[in-house]
Amino acid sequence: MNVLERIALVLIIIGAINWGLIGLLQFDLVATLFGGGSQAGAFARIIYTLVGISGLVSLSILFKHDHEPREKHHYQPQS
């Protein structure tokens, strides 16, 4: 996973936690932290936009074909 994909994943996790809070508690953490005033409201919109873009970027992870064999770790007792 490259750096862009890792950043996208972190933003998706933030977005998922925020949506979970909205669904369970009707509490929008991003809006609470950045939603007051015009400049802070603009910052909240930027966060929402980045989370959305991260979802689109992560589509590439979903459809990525991993052609490299994964290393298998076998336990080998020492003699």
Biopython code that builds the backbone (N, CA, C, O; Angstrom):
import numpy as np
from Bio.PDB.StructureBuilder import StructureBuilder

atoms = [
    (1, "MET", "N", (0.847, -1.163, 0.000)),
    (1, "MET", "CA", (0.000, 0.000, 0.000)),
    (1, "MET", "C", (0.900, 1.235, 0.000)),
    (1, "MET", "O", (1.790, 1.367, 0.840)),
    (2, "ASN", "N", (0.661, 2.125, -0.940)),
    (2, "ASN", "CA", (1.506, 3.323, -1.027)),
    (2, "ASN", "C", (1.021, 4.424, -0.080)),
    (2, "ASN", "O", (0.002, 4.269, 0.593)),
    (3, "VAL", "N", (1.750, 5.517, -0.035)),
    (3, "VAL", "CA", (1.468, 6.611, 0.904)),
    (3, "VAL", "C", (0.086, 7.216, 0.655)),
    (3, "VAL", "O", (-0.655, 7.469, 1.604)),
    (4, "LEU", "N", (-0.266, 7.449, -0.604)),
    (4, "LEU", "CA", (-1.574, 8.030, -0.925)),
    (4, "LEU", "C", (-2.693, 7.123, -0.430)),
    (4, "LEU", "O", (-3.684, 7.604, 0.120)),
    (5, "GLU", "N", (-2.545, 5.826, -0.620)),
    (5, "GLU", "CA", (-3.561, 4.887, -0.169)),
    (5, "GLU", "C", (-3.665, 4.865, 1.353)),
    (5, "GLU", "O", (-4.763, 4.729, 1.893)),
    (6, "ARG", "N", (-2.549, 4.995, 2.045)),
    (6, "ARG", "CA", (-2.573, 5.024, 3.512)),
    (6, "ARG", "C", (-3.250, 6.293, 4.030)),
    (6, "ARG", "O", (-4.021, 6.239, 4.988)),
    (7, "ILE", "N", (-2.965, 7.430, 3.401)),
    (7, "ILE", "CA", (-3.617, 8.686, 3.793)),
    (7, "ILE", "C", (-5.120, 8.587, 3.544)),
    (7, "ILE", "O", (-5.925, 9.000, 4.379)),
    (8, "ALA", "N", (-5.490, 8.034, 2.386)),
    (8, "ALA", "CA", (-6.903, 7.857, 2.068)),
    (8, "ALA", "C", (-7.576, 6.957, 3.100)),
    (8, "ALA", "O", (-8.698, 7.236, 3.525)),
    (9, "LEU", "N", (-6.909, 5.892, 3.503)),
    (9, "LEU", "CA", (-7.476, 4.983, 4.490)),
    (9, "LEU", "C", (-7.691, 5.677, 5.835)),
    (9, "LEU", "O", (-8.721, 5.473, 6.478)),
    (10, "VAL", "N", (-6.737, 6.488, 6.260)),
    (10, "VAL", "CA", (-6.889, 7.225, 7.520)),
    (10, "VAL", "C", (-8.089, 8.170, 7.439)),
    (10, "VAL", "O", (-8.882, 8.252, 8.377)),
    (11, "LEU", "N", (-8.222, 8.879, 6.322)),
    (11, "LEU", "CA", (-9.353, 9.801, 6.167)),
    (11, "LEU", "C", (-10.676, 9.053, 6.104)),
    (11, "LEU", "O", (-11.684, 9.548, 6.608)),
    (12, "ILE", "N", (-10.694, 7.887, 5.504)),
    (12, "ILE", "CA", (-11.915, 7.079, 5.460)),
    (12, "ILE", "C", (-12.295, 6.626, 6.870)),
    (12, "ILE", "O", (-13.472, 6.625, 7.228)),
    (13, "ILE", "N", (-11.304, 6.246, 7.663)),
    (13, "ILE", "CA", (-11.578, 5.845, 9.044)),
    (13, "ILE", "C", (-12.154, 7.021, 9.836)),
    (13, "ILE", "O", (-13.108, 6.855, 10.596)),
    (14, "ILE", "N", (-11.573, 8.203, 9.657)),
    (14, "ILE", "CA", (-12.108, 9.405, 10.324)),
    (14, "ILE", "C", (-13.556, 9.637, 9.891)),
    (14, "ILE", "O", (-14.422, 9.904, 10.724)),
    (15, "GLY", "N", (-13.809, 9.534, 8.604)),
    (15, "GLY", "CA", (-15.174, 9.719, 8.097)),
    (15, "GLY", "C", (-16.139, 8.673, 8.630)),
    (15, "GLY", "O", (-17.282, 8.988, 8.961)),
    (16, "ALA", "N", (-15.680, 7.428, 8.713)),
    (16, "ALA", "CA", (-16.544, 6.365, 9.227)),
    (16, "ALA", "C", (-16.880, 6.585, 10.700)),
    (16, "ALA", "O", (-18.021, 6.393, 11.119)),
    (17, "ILE", "N", (-15.885, 6.985, 11.476)),
    (17, "ILE", "CA", (-16.135, 7.276, 12.890)),
    (17, "ILE", "C", (-17.115, 8.441, 13.019)),
    (17, "ILE", "O", (-18.024, 8.400, 13.848)),
    (18, "ASN", "N", (-16.934, 9.464, 12.213)),
    (18, "ASN", "CA", (-17.837, 10.612, 12.246)),
    (18, "ASN", "C", (-19.262, 10.192, 11.905)),
    (18, "ASN", "O", (-20.208, 10.595, 12.581)),
    (19, "TRP", "N", (-19.421, 9.377, 10.849)),
    (19, "TRP", "CA", (-20.758, 8.919, 10.472)),
    (19, "TRP", "C", (-21.360, 8.011, 11.543)),
    (19, "TRP", "O", (-22.571, 8.028, 11.765)),
    (20, "GLY", "N", (-20.517, 7.219, 12.204)),
    (20, "GLY", "CA", (-21.007, 6.399, 13.306)),
    (20, "GLY", "C", (-21.546, 7.247, 14.442)),
    (20, "GLY", "O", (-22.593, 6.946, 15.015)),
    (21, "LEU", "N", (-20.817, 8.316, 14.765)),
    (21, "LEU", "CA", (-21.280, 9.239, 15.804)),
    (21, "LEU", "C", (-22.575, 9.935, 15.402)),
    (21, "LEU", "O", (-23.456, 10.152, 16.233)),
    (22, "ILE", "N", (-22.683, 10.283, 14.125)),
    (22, "ILE", "CA", (-23.914, 10.922, 13.640)),
    (22, "ILE", "C", (-25.081, 9.949, 13.756)),
    (22, "ILE", "O", (-26.163, 10.320, 14.212)),
    (23, "GLY", "N", (-24.860, 8.709, 13.345)),
    (23, "GLY", "CA", (-25.936, 7.716, 13.379)),
    (23, "GLY", "C", (-26.350, 7.324, 14.779)),
    (23, "GLY", "O", (-27.541, 7.181, 15.055)),
    (24, "LEU", "N", (-25.389, 7.149, 15.666)),
    (24, "LEU", "CA", (-25.704, 6.686, 17.016)),
    (24, "LEU", "C", (-26.127, 7.808, 17.963)),
    (24, "LEU", "O", (-27.071, 7.659, 18.739)),
    (25, "LEU", "N", (-25.423, 8.919, 17.887)),
    (25, "LEU", "CA", (-25.614, 9.979, 18.882)),
    (25, "LEU", "C", (-26.102, 11.299, 18.303)),
    (25, "LEU", "O", (-26.292, 12.265, 19.042)),
    (26, "GLN", "N", (-26.308, 11.353, 16.994)),
    (26, "GLN", "CA", (-26.656, 12.587, 16.295)),
    (26, "GLN", "C", (-25.650, 13.691, 16.637)),
    (26, "GLN", "O", (-26.019, 14.832, 16.915)),
    (27, "PHE", "N", (-24.366, 13.311, 16.606)),
    (27, "PHE", "CA", (-23.280, 14.230, 16.945)),
    (27, "PHE", "C", (-22.266, 14.240, 15.807)),
    (27, "PHE", "O", (-21.645, 13.217, 15.517)),
    (28, "ASP", "N", (-22.097, 15.380, 15.167)),
    (28, "ASP", "CA", (-21.155, 15.526, 14.057)),
    (28, "ASP", "C", (-19.856, 16.106, 14.607)),
    (28, "ASP", "O", (-19.758, 17.310, 14.841)),
    (29, "LEU", "N", (-18.864, 15.248, 14.812)),
    (29, "LEU", "CA", (-17.602, 15.661, 15.417)),
    (29, "LEU", "C", (-16.862, 16.681, 14.556)),
    (29, "LEU", "O", (-16.321, 17.656, 15.079)),
    (30, "VAL", "N", (-16.833, 16.465, 13.246)),
    (30, "VAL", "CA", (-16.125, 17.393, 12.353)),
    (30, "VAL", "C", (-16.769, 18.770, 12.399)),
    (30, "VAL", "O", (-16.071, 19.780, 12.483)),
    (31, "ALA", "N", (-18.080, 18.816, 12.347)),
    (31, "ALA", "CA", (-18.777, 20.103, 12.405)),
    (31, "ALA", "C", (-18.570, 20.770, 13.760)),
    (31, "ALA", "O", (-18.463, 21.993, 13.850)),
    (32, "THR", "N", (-18.513, 19.951, 14.819)),
    (32, "THR", "CA", (-18.290, 20.510, 16.151)),
    (32, "THR", "C", (-16.902, 21.117, 16.261)),
    (32, "THR", "O", (-16.734, 22.200, 16.820)),
    (33, "LEU", "N", (-15.906, 20.417, 15.726)),
    (33, "LEU", "CA", (-14.533, 20.906, 15.819)),
    (33, "LEU", "C", (-14.258, 22.072, 14.881)),
    (33, "LEU", "O", (-13.535, 23.003, 15.236)),
    (34, "PHE", "N", (-14.841, 22.020, 13.667)),
    (34, "PHE", "CA", (-14.474, 23.005, 12.646)),
    (34, "PHE", "C", (-15.663, 23.754, 12.057)),
    (34, "PHE", "O", (-15.494, 24.483, 11.079)),
    (35, "GLY", "N", (-16.853, 23.600, 12.616)),
    (35, "GLY", "CA", (-18.051, 24.131, 11.972)),
    (35, "GLY", "C", (-18.445, 25.542, 12.352)),
    (35, "GLY", "O", (-19.293, 26.136, 11.685)),
    (36, "GLY", "N", (-17.863, 26.100, 13.398)),
    (36, "GLY", "CA", (-18.252, 27.448, 13.807)),
    (36, "GLY", "C", (-17.575, 28.513, 12.972)),
    (36, "GLY", "O", (-16.406, 28.368, 12.614)),
    (37, "GLY", "N", (-18.279, 29.564, 12.661)),
    (37, "GLY", "CA", (-17.699, 30.678, 11.900)),
    (37, "GLY", "C", (-17.509, 30.332, 10.435)),
    (37, "GLY", "O", (-17.597, 29.166, 10.048)),
    (38, "SER", "N", (-17.251, 31.332, 9.632)),
    (38, "SER", "CA", (-17.160, 31.102, 8.191)),
    (38, "SER", "C", (-15.879, 30.387, 7.791)),
    (38, "SER", "O", (-15.918, 29.497, 6.942)),
    (39, "GLN", "N", (-14.741, 30.751, 8.382)),
    (39, "GLN", "CA", (-13.484, 30.091, 8.033)),
    (39, "GLN", "C", (-13.455, 28.661, 8.548)),
    (39, "GLN", "O", (-12.992, 27.765, 7.843)),
    (40, "ALA", "N", (-13.939, 28.430, 9.760)),
    (40, "ALA", "CA", (-13.959, 27.081, 10.317)),
    (40, "ALA", "C", (-14.942, 26.212, 9.547)),
    (40, "ALA", "O", (-14.679, 25.029, 9.328)),
    (41, "GLY", "N", (-16.068, 26.779, 9.134)),
    (41, "GLY", "CA", (-17.043, 26.041, 8.332)),
    (41, "GLY", "C", (-16.450, 25.622, 6.998)),
    (41, "GLY", "O", (-16.718, 24.525, 6.508)),
    (42, "ALA", "N", (-15.650, 26.489, 6.417)),
    (42, "ALA", "CA", (-14.973, 26.149, 5.164)),
    (42, "ALA", "C", (-13.983, 25.019, 5.390)),
    (42, "ALA", "O", (-13.831, 24.144, 4.537)),
    (43, "PHE", "N", (-13.308, 25.032, 6.536)),
    (43, "PHE", "CA", (-12.364, 23.958, 6.849)),
    (43, "PHE", "C", (-13.091, 22.626, 7.008)),
    (43, "PHE", "O", (-12.589, 21.594, 6.562)),
    (44, "ALA", "N", (-14.274, 22.635, 7.643)),
    (44, "ALA", "CA", (-15.070, 21.411, 7.785)),
    (44, "ALA", "C", (-15.460, 20.878, 6.406)),
    (44, "ALA", "O", (-15.430, 19.669, 6.177)),
    (45, "ARG", "N", (-15.822, 21.766, 5.496)),
    (45, "ARG", "CA", (-16.172, 21.333, 4.131)),
    (45, "ARG", "C", (-14.965, 20.725, 3.435)),
    (45, "ARG", "O", (-15.107, 19.774, 2.667)),
    (46, "ILE", "N", (-13.785, 21.260, 3.693)),
    (46, "ILE", "CA", (-12.568, 20.691, 3.109)),
    (46, "ILE", "C", (-12.346, 19.273, 3.649)),
    (46, "ILE", "O", (-11.994, 18.370, 2.890)),
    (47, "ILE", "N", (-12.551, 19.077, 4.953)),
    (47, "ILE", "CA", (-12.412, 17.746, 5.545)),
    (47, "ILE", "C", (-13.401, 16.778, 4.911)),
    (47, "ILE", "O", (-13.025, 15.667, 4.537)),
    (48, "TYR", "N", (-14.673, 17.190, 4.785)),
    (48, "TYR", "CA", (-15.687, 16.334, 4.165)),
    (48, "TYR", "C", (-15.298, 15.995, 2.721)),
    (48, "TYR", "O", (-15.469, 14.858, 2.281)),
    (49, "THR", "N", (-14.780, 16.974, 1.994)),
    (49, "THR", "CA", (-14.368, 16.749, 0.609)),
    (49, "THR", "C", (-13.203, 15.779, 0.529)),
    (49, "THR", "O", (-13.193, 14.898, -0.331)),
    (50, "LEU", "N", (-12.220, 15.923, 1.411)),
    (50, "LEU", "CA", (-11.079, 15.015, 1.428)),
    (50, "LEU", "C", (-11.502, 13.588, 1.767)),
    (50, "LEU", "O", (-10.965, 12.633, 1.205)),
    (51, "VAL", "N", (-12.451, 13.436, 2.673)),
    (51, "VAL", "CA", (-12.962, 12.097, 2.999)),
    (51, "VAL", "C", (-13.635, 11.490, 1.772)),
    (51, "VAL", "O", (-13.448, 10.309, 1.480)),
    (52, "GLY", "N", (-14.413, 12.287, 1.059)),
    (52, "GLY", "CA", (-15.064, 11.792, -0.160)),
    (52, "GLY", "C", (-14.075, 11.403, -1.238)),
    (52, "GLY", "O", (-14.225, 10.357, -1.871)),
    (53, "ILE", "N", (-13.072, 12.229, -1.454)),
    (53, "ILE", "CA", (-12.030, 11.918, -2.442)),
    (53, "ILE", "C", (-11.280, 10.656, -2.027)),
    (53, "ILE", "O", (-10.908, 9.842, -2.872)),
    (54, "SER", "N", (-11.060, 10.498, -0.727)),
    (54, "SER", "CA", (-10.371, 9.310, -0.222)),
    (54, "SER", "C", (-11.162, 8.042, -0.532)),
    (54, "SER", "O", (-10.583, 6.997, -0.831)),
    (55, "GLY", "N", (-12.465, 8.139, -0.460)),
    (55, "GLY", "CA", (-13.298, 6.995, -0.838)),
    (55, "GLY", "C", (-13.099, 6.618, -2.288)),
    (55, "GLY", "O", (-13.037, 5.435, -2.623)),
    (56, "LEU", "N", (-12.998, 7.616, -3.154)),
    (56, "LEU", "CA", (-12.768, 7.337, -4.575)),
    (56, "LEU", "C", (-11.380, 6.746, -4.809)),
    (56, "LEU", "O", (-11.218, 5.820, -5.604)),
    (57, "VAL", "N", (-10.382, 7.286, -4.113)),
    (57, "VAL", "CA", (-9.026, 6.754, -4.240)),
    (57, "VAL", "C", (-8.983, 5.302, -3.775)),
    (57, "VAL", "O", (-8.273, 4.478, -4.351)),
    (58, "SER", "N", (-9.744, 4.999, -2.736)),
    (58, "SER", "CA", (-9.724, 3.653, -2.175)),
    (58, "SER", "C", (-10.405, 2.627, -3.067)),
    (58, "SER", "O", (-10.231, 1.425, -2.870)),
    (59, "LEU", "N", (-11.170, 3.080, -4.037)),
    (59, "LEU", "CA", (-11.716, 2.133, -5.003)),
    (59, "LEU", "C", (-10.592, 1.383, -5.711)),
    (59, "LEU", "O", (-10.742, 0.215, -6.069)),
    (60, "SER", "N", (-9.470, 2.064, -5.907)),
    (60, "SER", "CA", (-8.337, 1.389, -6.552)),
    (60, "SER", "C", (-7.797, 0.267, -5.668)),
    (60, "SER", "O", (-7.316, -0.742, -6.182)),
    (61, "ILE", "N", (-7.871, 0.428, -4.352)),
    (61, "ILE", "CA", (-7.430, -0.634, -3.438)),
    (61, "ILE", "C", (-8.374, -1.829, -3.560)),
    (61, "ILE", "O", (-7.929, -2.977, -3.564)),
    (62, "LEU", "N", (-9.664, -1.562, -3.659)),
    (62, "LEU", "CA", (-10.652, -2.619, -3.749)),
    (62, "LEU", "C", (-10.446, -3.482, -4.992)),
    (62, "LEU", "O", (-10.582, -4.705, -4.937)),
    (63, "PHE", "N", (-10.119, -2.845, -6.102)),
    (63, "PHE", "CA", (-9.983, -3.577, -7.353)),
    (63, "PHE", "C", (-8.536, -3.880, -7.724)),
    (63, "PHE", "O", (-8.258, -4.334, -8.834)),
    (64, "LYS", "N", (-7.626, -3.632, -6.805)),
    (64, "LYS", "CA", (-6.207, -3.884, -7.062)),
    (64, "LYS", "C", (-5.957, -5.393, -7.032)),
    (64, "LYS", "O", (-6.384, -6.091, -6.112)),
    (65, "HIS", "N", (-5.264, -5.873, -8.047)),
    (65, "HIS", "CA", (-4.896, -7.281, -8.096)),
    (65, "HIS", "C", (-3.476, -7.410, -7.593)),
    (65, "HIS", "O", (-2.546, -6.815, -8.139)),
    (66, "ASP", "N", (-3.330, -8.177, -6.567)),
    (66, "ASP", "CA", (-2.011, -8.388, -5.984)),
    (66, "ASP", "C", (-1.398, -9.614, -6.639)),
    (66, "ASP", "O", (-1.757, -10.747, -6.320)),
    (67, "HIS", "N", (-0.470, -9.376, -7.558)),
    (67, "HIS", "CA", (0.145, -10.477, -8.292)),
    (67, "HIS", "C", (1.371, -11.022, -7.592)),
    (67, "HIS", "O", (1.920, -12.048, -7.995)),
    (68, "GLU", "N", (1.799, -10.344, -6.553)),
    (68, "GLU", "CA", (2.970, -10.821, -5.836)),
    (68, "GLU", "C", (2.531, -11.824, -4.784)),
    (68, "GLU", "O", (1.593, -11.563, -4.030)),
    (69, "PRO", "N", (3.196, -12.965, -4.726)),
    (69, "PRO", "CA", (2.818, -13.943, -3.701)),
    (69, "PRO", "C", (3.145, -13.405, -2.315)),
    (69, "PRO", "O", (4.173, -12.763, -2.101)),
    (70, "ARG", "N", (2.264, -13.678, -1.402)),
    (70, "ARG", "CA", (2.479, -13.231, -0.034)),
    (70, "ARG", "C", (3.367, -14.222, 0.678)),
    (70, "ARG", "O", (3.289, -15.432, 0.464)),
    (71, "GLU", "N", (4.209, -13.678, 1.528)),
    (71, "GLU", "CA", (5.101, -14.538, 2.286)),
    (71, "GLU", "C", (4.295, -15.293, 3.327)),
    (71, "GLU", "O", (3.459, -14.722, 4.027)),
    (72, "LYS", "N", (4.561, -16.564, 3.412)),
    (72, "LYS", "CA", (3.905, -17.371, 4.427)),
    (72, "LYS", "C", (4.894, -17.585, 5.555)),
    (72, "LYS", "O", (6.034, -17.995, 5.341)),
    (73, "HIS", "N", (4.441, -17.304, 6.731)),
    (73, "HIS", "CA", (5.290, -17.479, 7.892)),
    (73, "HIS", "C", (4.928, -18.804, 8.547)),
    (73, "HIS", "O", (3.832, -18.982, 9.078)),
    (74, "HIS", "N", (5.860, -19.706, 8.492)),
    (74, "HIS", "CA", (5.654, -21.002, 9.107)),
    (74, "HIS", "C", (6.455, -21.067, 10.402)),
    (74, "HIS", "O", (7.604, -20.631, 10.476)),
    (75, "TYR", "N", (5.819, -21.615, 11.393)),
    (75, "TYR", "CA", (6.502, -21.780, 12.657)),
    (75, "TYR", "C", (7.427, -22.972, 12.558)),
    (75, "TYR", "O", (6.997, -24.079, 12.232)),
    (76, "GLN", "N", (8.694, -22.747, 12.839)),
    (76, "GLN", "CA", (9.673, -23.838, 12.824)),
    (76, "GLN", "C", (10.327, -23.904, 14.201)),
    (76, "GLN", "O", (11.106, -23.026, 14.573)),
    (77, "PRO", "N", (10.006, -24.933, 14.937)),
    (77, "PRO", "CA", (10.611, -25.035, 16.274)),
    (77, "PRO", "C", (12.112, -25.188, 16.175)),
    (77, "PRO", "O", (12.635, -25.849, 15.277)),
    (78, "GLN", "N", (12.787, -24.568, 17.112)),
    (78, "GLN", "CA", (14.245, -24.678, 17.129)),
    (78, "GLN", "C", (14.645, -25.937, 17.868)),
    (78, "GLN", "O", (14.024, -26.316, 18.862)),
    (79, "SER", "N", (15.710, -26.595, 17.361)),
    (79, "SER", "CA", (16.148, -27.839, 17.986)),
    (79, "SER", "C", (17.096, -27.594, 19.124)),
    (79, "SER", "O", (17.559, -28.543, 19.757)),
]
sb = StructureBuilder()
sb.init_structure("model")
sb.init_model(0)
sb.init_chain("A")
sb.init_seg("    ")
for serial, (resi, resn, name, xyz) in enumerate(atoms, 1):
    if name == "N":
        sb.init_residue(resn, " ", resi, " ")
    sb.init_atom(name, np.array(xyz, "f"), 0.0, 1.0, " ", f" {name:<3s}", serial, name[0])
structure = sb.get_structure()
